[in-house]
Amino acid sequence: MITSPAFAGKRYAVLGLARSGAAAAEALIASGAEVIGWDRQDVAREPFVGRCRLIDPLELDLTGFAGVVVSPGVPLNSHPIAPHVWQYGLPVIGDIELFAAARAHLPPHRVVGITGTNGKSTTTALTHHILESAGVPCVMGGNIGDPILGQDPLPEGGVYVLELSSFQIDLTFTLDCDIAALTNITPDHLDRYASFEAYAASKERLFAMQQTGTALICDEDEPTRAIADRLAATGKPLVRVKTADLEAAGLAEGRSPSLAGPHNAQNAAVAVAICRQLGLTDAQIAHGLATYRGLPHRMERVCEVDGVTYINDSKATNAASAAPALAAFPPDPAINDGAPRIHWIVGGLPKEDGLGACADHLGNVAAAYTVGEAGPMFADLLEGQVLTHRCELISEAVRRAAEAARPGEVVLLSPACASYDQFRDYEKRGTHFRQMVGVITGCDPCGDAASRSILP
């Protein structure tokens, strides 16, 4: 794990002891800090029994503490922990801020921070893969993979590649990225922010924390262009990225099938620009692009049964991220006389009203199967435009879609919604979909999920 003498002798409270919280608590304890930990779940508290005090920080006088570490999942706009901590003049921080504080005691390295509404996971994983395939010591963390504090420090010359959600940025104050990258900004998480402008401002804070590093922005939407323009006016080192840069560099051809489609071209363009800034050659980058295997729950090919392909795109938690999945399977004159071929499973906990960008691709949808809390809303919006089945549960949707789909067609889970109405997270939802496909079709959706990513 990553430890630091910067924490020794200080007191921290850690609220939430799953994943990033547990890693933060372990790193603090190993660094010689006094830790107060709490989690509502007995199983999460159990590893810390006898190793630190276990008490809810809401019940504590926090005078003399260095800070309170919370999970990015804690809603600062409504949870009582925030005002309780602030009354003591203390920061509410996350594990990324602890990593930032530990950097001074790590071997010389560089940090890449990647944020955006859509594509940041793929861009992060792709950047990490290109670096790794080029022999650069690197790790991937933040909002993807293992918590960064739980990973071993890199040797000199290593690169930490961090995916950063707006929630993580809200809990971070001193992360000085050598390269800070922004993929795009579209409406999302508006239950956590007062407005879309406040959400976009959260993303922009990643650049405000930079001291001398380079800002790298794909400025293909109005909010990202506005941020780039503001940074340019300050004289800050800035690289503007366009999706077309990939083709201009001669890197569009030879990409892995997992990077096909316009949204993945944007992701690849950002990753390429990052790796160039880090000093990699185009030959090294091209090799990484060709060998990238994709991520589970992002256009993941579960199996093909009787000519029907089943795709798990559970990571599509808003309309803007589901739209590229619908665009990826247009009618093909060679398949069923060019009829629409997507059987779209959509719904969950809604983040927005309406179909958003998905409305532009309904001509590709043979039938929609609405599920979850947002199911009735989607059914009302879709009926009259495409054949619509009200299903409520993913298991029913898979069954009905499997019965209706013909060879050459696609059963696609791309929910355009969060998962929290029925599942703990999008991974659980995607795993459930895989399992239901296995049960209903008789296929074996097991093995290495990363090897099954697909875009035609």
Secondary structure, 3 states (H helix, E strand, C coil): CCCCHHHCCCEEEEECCCCHHHHHHHHHHHCCCEEEEECCCHHHHHHHCCCCEECCHHHCCCCCCCEEEECCCCCCCCCCHHHHHHCCCCCEECHHHHHHHHHHHCCCEEEEEEECCCCHHHHHHHHHHHHHHCCCCEEEEECCCCCHHHCCCCCCCEEEEEECCHHHHHCCCCCCCCEEEECCCCCCCCCCCCCHHHHHHHHHHHHHCCCCCEEEEECCCHHHHHHHHHHHHCCCCEEEECCCHHHHCCCCCCCCHHHCCHHHHHHHHHHHHHHHHCCCCHHHHHHHHHHCCCCCCCCEEEEEECCEEEEECCCCCCHHHHHHHHHCCCCCCCCHHHCCCEEEEEECECCCCCCHHHHHHHHHEEEEEEECCCHHHHHHHHCCCCEEEEEECHHHHHHHHHHHCCCCCEEEECCCCECCCCCCCHHHHHHHHHHHHHHHHCCCCCCCHHHHECCC
